[in-house]
Amino acid sequence: MKLSTFDLGLLIVYALVCIGIGFWSSRGHKDDDFLIAGRKMTLFGFVSSVVASYIGGAAIVAYSAYVYQFGISAIAVFAGTALGFLIFIPYAIKLRKISSEKEFLTLSDWFFYKYGKQTGIASAVILFIVYFGMLLNQFIAGSSILSHISGWSYETALLISSSIITVYLVAGGFKSVIKTDIFQYIILFVLFGFLGYILIKEDNSFSEELFDMSRMDPMMTIAFIAFGILIIFQSAEYWQRVYAAKNEGVVKNGLIGSAIFVVLSGLAITIVGLSAHEYAPNIEPRDAFSEGLTILVPAKYIGAGLVLLFAAIMSSADTIIFVLASSAAKDYISHFSNKEMTQHNLMIQTKIFIILFSIVGFILAYFFRNLITVILFITGIGFTIIPAAISSFHFKISPRAALASFISGITYIFALILTGNLIPELSIASIVVAAFFLLLFQLVLKSKK
């Protein structure tokens, strides 16, 4: 498909607006504004940022593939995430209070606080692996879809998206992440709604497909719901937004609002995936979103579809890059430095890591393009920290027990890889393995004491 002058102009305007927001965010900001948006995030910014970071290129590709295979029942992923946001509210309110006192910036700051340096560093390593894999997924998925729709090469799509993100992140930091997320989610929500309206209006038979449960797999539905609930407790970007919230009221209402809009966004993406199943039944599931979008979008609106893709890529990729950069500066440089790390030094280090991780992510996405394997691997690795994270709010857990649960979960995932059994159901079971060894070591260490 060849882009028209209008389509190309629409993309350029969108990119310039994002870059402009980044530089606007940098005007007169303090170091704390760059690092955590001054801890003054409002309700609208909270909801927009949380949902936009959730609806990324990799999430769209993976979820559309599940819709293509399992139909409307795949909406359980979004229903589970919505439920997870609601369950997370009391934890988030406590986090907000403590993080304001301790000036937390990363999820691992909580582990350093609860379990000490050794376990904190272990959690930081795990989250680094997870989020670098997520960054790779965003670049691969987003650039693949963009290439498929626009006719550009994969390499061109990758270069354009990664360059724009790097520019506005270096300029405005976390403050620009929040402001661009607001802009990007408005774009996403409006365009998704527009696509759904077009399809349902023009094809009444599609309404029957939308509510067809015949392809529903009960076990996969349960797995989808469990995944959606649990992912909140290992997602550093949601913890950062809790830290950045203006007050506890913003946290509570923001998570409720996020739950509602995540489900609405899920319905919109479902329509795209189902359209691919209805009108392109013999494609690979991973191509469901790009095919569905091609089917839904008339040729004259292809520019709008491409803006949607850019918004999806950037809204998650910028968050992931910032999580990686702030973690590297705070969880590694700060804790191993002999000198006291000031807010200004943290900001400088974070900017350096933003550029570094953007370049490395681009290089790896250029050479490595196996999306599904990366998703399963990082999901399994990430779920190993959830038992220790949840338990830390309720019990006095030994740091050694927490560390043992991390090691056991990671060992389990590598065993799955070596035996060729890395599938979704077994991948998320790493949480069960980690929970078992957390309990076992806690009991053993307690009895010895």
ZISULNOR-V368301 format. One record per residue. N is the residue number from 1. RES is the residue in three letters. SS is DSSP state (A for helix, B for strand, O for the rest). Layout:
n=[N & N]
res=[RES & RES]
ss=[SS & SS]
This chain:
n=[1 & 2 & 3 & 4 & 5 & 6 & 7 & 8 & 9 & 10 & 11 & 12 & 13 & 14 & 15 & 16 & 17 & 18 & 19 & 20 & 21 & 22 & 23 & 24 & 25 & 26 & 27 & 28 & 29 & 30 & 31 & 32 & 33 & 34 & 35 & 36 & 37 & 38 & 39 & 40 & 41 & 42 & 43 & 44 & 45 & 46 & 47 & 48 & 49 & 50 & 51 & 52 & 53 & 54 & 55 & 56 & 57 & 58 & 59 & 60 & 61 & 62 & 63 & 64 & 65 & 66 & 67 & 68 & 69 & 70 & 71 & 72 & 73 & 74 & 75 & 76 & 77 & 78 & 79 & 80 & 81 & 82 & 83 & 84 & 85 & 86 & 87 & 88 & 89 & 90 & 91 & 92 & 93 & 94 & 95 & 96 & 97 & 98 & 99 & 100 & 101 & 102 & 103 & 104 & 105 & 106 & 107 & 108 & 109 & 110 & 111 & 112 & 113 & 114 & 115 & 116 & 117 & 118 & 119 & 120 & 121 & 122 & 123 & 124 & 125 & 126 & 127 & 128 & 129 & 130 & 131 & 132 & 133 & 134 & 135 & 136 & 137 & 138 & 139 & 140 & 141 & 142 & 143 & 144 & 145 & 146 & 147 & 148 & 149 & 150 & 151 & 152 & 153 & 154 & 155 & 156 & 157 & 158 & 159 & 160 & 161 & 162 & 163 & 164 & 165 & 166 & 167 & 168 & 169 & 170 & 171 & 172 & 173 & 174 & 175 & 176 & 177 & 178 & 179 & 180 & 181 & 182 & 183 & 184 & 185 & 186 & 187 & 188 & 189 & 190 & 191 & 192 & 193 & 194 & 195 & 196 & 197 & 198 & 199 & 200 & 201 & 202 & 203 & 204 & 205 & 206 & 207 & 208 & 209 & 210 & 211 & 212 & 213 & 214 & 215 & 216 & 217 & 218 & 219 & 220 & 221 & 222 & 223 & 224 & 225 & 226 & 227 & 228 & 229 & 230 & 231 & 232 & 233 & 234 & 235 & 236 & 237 & 238 & 239 & 240 & 241 & 242 & 243 & 244 & 245 & 246 & 247 & 248 & 249 & 250 & 251 & 252 & 253 & 254 & 255 & 256 & 257 & 258 & 259 & 260 & 261 & 262 & 263 & 264 & 265 & 266 & 267 & 268 & 269 & 270 & 271 & 272 & 273 & 274 & 275 & 276 & 277 & 278 & 279 & 280 & 281 & 282 & 283 & 284 & 285 & 286 & 287 & 288 & 289 & 290 & 291 & 292 & 293 & 294 & 295 & 296 & 297 & 298 & 299 & 300 & 301 & 302 & 303 & 304 & 305 & 306 & 307 & 308 & 309 & 310 & 311 & 312 & 313 & 314 & 315 & 316 & 317 & 318 & 319 & 320 & 321 & 322 & 323 & 324 & 325 & 326 & 327 & 328 & 329 & 330 & 331 & 332 & 333 & 334 & 335 & 336 & 337 & 338 & 339 & 340 & 341 & 342 & 343 & 344 & 345 & 346 & 347 & 348 & 349 & 350 & 351 & 352 & 353 & 354 & 355 & 356 & 357 & 358 & 359 & 360 & 361 & 362 & 363 & 364 & 365 & 366 & 367 & 368 & 369 & 370 & 371 & 372 & 373 & 374 & 375 & 376 & 377 & 378 & 379 & 380 & 381 & 382 & 383 & 384 & 385 & 386 & 387 & 388 & 389 & 390 & 391 & 392 & 393 & 394 & 395 & 396 & 397 & 398 & 399 & 400 & 401 & 402 & 403 & 404 & 405 & 406 & 407 & 408 & 409 & 410 & 411 & 412 & 413 & 414 & 415 & 416 & 417 & 418 & 419 & 420 & 421 & 422 & 423 & 424 & 425 & 426 & 427 & 428 & 429 & 430 & 431 & 432 & 433 & 434 & 435 & 436 & 437 & 438 & 439 & 440 & 441 & 442 & 443 & 444 & 445 & 446 & 447 & 448 & 449]
res=[MET & LYS & LEU & SER & THR & PHE & ASP & LEU & GLY & LEU & LEU & ILE & VAL & TYR & ALA & LEU & VAL & CYS & ILE & GLY & ILE & GLY & PHE & TRP & SER & SER & ARG & GLY & HIS & LYS & ASP & ASP & ASP & PHE & LEU & ILE & ALA & GLY & ARG & LYS & MET & THR & LEU & PHE & GLY & PHE & VAL & SER & SER & VAL & VAL & ALA & SER & TYR & ILE & GLY & GLY & ALA & ALA & ILE & VAL & ALA & TYR & SER & ALA & TYR & VAL & TYR & GLN & PHE & GLY & ILE & SER & ALA & ILE & ALA & VAL & PHE & ALA & GLY & THR & ALA & LEU & GLY & PHE & LEU & ILE & PHE & ILE & PRO & TYR & ALA & ILE & LYS & LEU & ARG & LYS & ILE & SER & SER & GLU & LYS & GLU & PHE & LEU & THR & LEU & SER & ASP & TRP & PHE & PHE & TYR & LYS & TYR & GLY & LYS & GLN & THR & GLY & ILE & ALA & SER & ALA & VAL & ILE & LEU & PHE & ILE & VAL & TYR & PHE & GLY & MET & LEU & LEU & ASN & GLN & PHE & ILE & ALA & GLY & SER & SER & ILE & LEU & SER & HIS & ILE & SER & GLY & TRP & SER & TYR & GLU & THR & ALA & LEU & LEU & ILE & SER & SER & SER & ILE & ILE & THR & VAL & TYR & LEU & VAL & ALA & GLY & GLY & PHE & LYS & SER & VAL & ILE & LYS & THR & ASP & ILE & PHE & GLN & TYR & ILE & ILE & LEU & PHE & VAL & LEU & PHE & GLY & PHE & LEU & GLY & TYR & ILE & LEU & ILE & LYS & GLU & ASP & ASN & SER & PHE & SER & GLU & GLU & LEU & PHE & ASP & MET & SER & ARG & MET & ASP & PRO & MET & MET & THR & ILE & ALA & PHE & ILE & ALA & PHE & GLY & ILE & LEU & ILE & ILE & PHE & GLN & SER & ALA & GLU & TYR & TRP & GLN & ARG & VAL & TYR & ALA & ALA & LYS & ASN & GLU & GLY & VAL & VAL & LYS & ASN & GLY & LEU & ILE & GLY & SER & ALA & ILE & PHE & VAL & VAL & LEU & SER & GLY & LEU & ALA & ILE & THR & ILE & VAL & GLY & LEU & SER & ALA & HIS & GLU & TYR & ALA & PRO & ASN & ILE & GLU & PRO & ARG & ASP & ALA & PHE & SER & GLU & GLY & LEU & THR & ILE & LEU & VAL & PRO & ALA & LYS & TYR & ILE & GLY & ALA & GLY & LEU & VAL & LEU & LEU & PHE & ALA & ALA & ILE & MET & SER & SER & ALA & ASP & THR & ILE & ILE & PHE & VAL & LEU & ALA & SER & SER & ALA & ALA & LYS & ASP & TYR & ILE & SER & HIS & PHE & SER & ASN & LYS & GLU & MET & THR & GLN & HIS & ASN & LEU & MET & ILE & GLN & THR & LYS & ILE & PHE & ILE & ILE & LEU & PHE & SER & ILE & VAL & GLY & PHE & ILE & LEU & ALA & TYR & PHE & PHE & ARG & ASN & LEU & ILE & THR & VAL & ILE & LEU & PHE & ILE & THR & GLY & ILE & GLY & PHE & THR & ILE & ILE & PRO & ALA & ALA & ILE & SER & SER & PHE & HIS & PHE & LYS & ILE & SER & PRO & ARG & ALA & ALA & LEU & ALA & SER & PHE & ILE & SER & GLY & ILE & THR & TYR & ILE & PHE & ALA & LEU & ILE & LEU & THR & GLY & ASN & LEU & ILE & PRO & GLU & LEU & SER & ILE & ALA & SER & ILE & VAL & VAL & ALA & ALA & PHE & PHE & LEU & LEU & LEU & PHE & GLN & LEU & VAL & LEU & LYS & SER & LYS & LYS]
ss=[O & O & O & O & A & A & A & A & A & A & A & A & A & A & A & A & A & A & A & A & A & A & A & A & A & O & O & O & O & O & A & A & A & A & A & A & A & A & A & O & B & O & A & A & A & A & A & A & A & A & A & A & A & A & O & O & A & A & A & A & A & A & A & A & A & A & A & A & A & A & A & A & A & A & A & A & A & A & A & A & A & A & A & A & A & A & A & A & A & A & A & A & A & A & A & A & A & A & A & A & A & A & O & O & O & O & A & A & A & A & A & A & A & A & A & O & A & A & A & A & A & A & A & A & A & A & A & A & A & A & A & A & A & A & A & A & A & A & A & A & A & A & A & A & A & A & A & A & A & A & O & O & O & A & A & A & A & A & A & A & A & A & A & A & A & A & A & A & A & A & A & A & A & A & A & A & A & A & A & A & A & A & A & A & A & A & A & A & A & A & A & A & A & A & A & A & A & A & A & A & A & A & O & O & O & A & A & A & A & A & O & O & O & O & O & O & O & A & A & A & A & A & A & A & A & A & A & A & A & A & A & A & A & A & O & A & A & A & A & A & A & A & A & A & B & O & O & A & A & A & A & A & A & A & A & A & A & A & A & A & A & A & A & A & A & A & A & A & A & A & A & A & A & A & A & A & A & A & A & O & O & O & O & O & A & A & A & A & A & A & A & A & A & A & A & A & O & O & A & A & A & A & A & A & A & A & A & A & A & A & A & A & A & A & A & A & A & A & A & A & A & A & A & A & A & A & A & A & A & A & A & A & A & A & A & A & O & O & O & O & O & O & A & A & A & A & A & A & A & A & A & A & A & A & A & A & A & A & A & A & A & A & A & A & A & A & A & O & O & O & A & A & A & A & A & A & A & A & A & A & A & A & A & O & O & A & A & A & A & A & A & A & A & A & O & O & O & O & A & A & A & A & A & A & A & A & A & A & A & A & A & A & A & A & A & A & A & A & A & O & O & O & O & A & A & A & A & O & O & A & A & A & A & A & A & A & A & A & A & A & A & A & A & A & A & A & A & A & O]
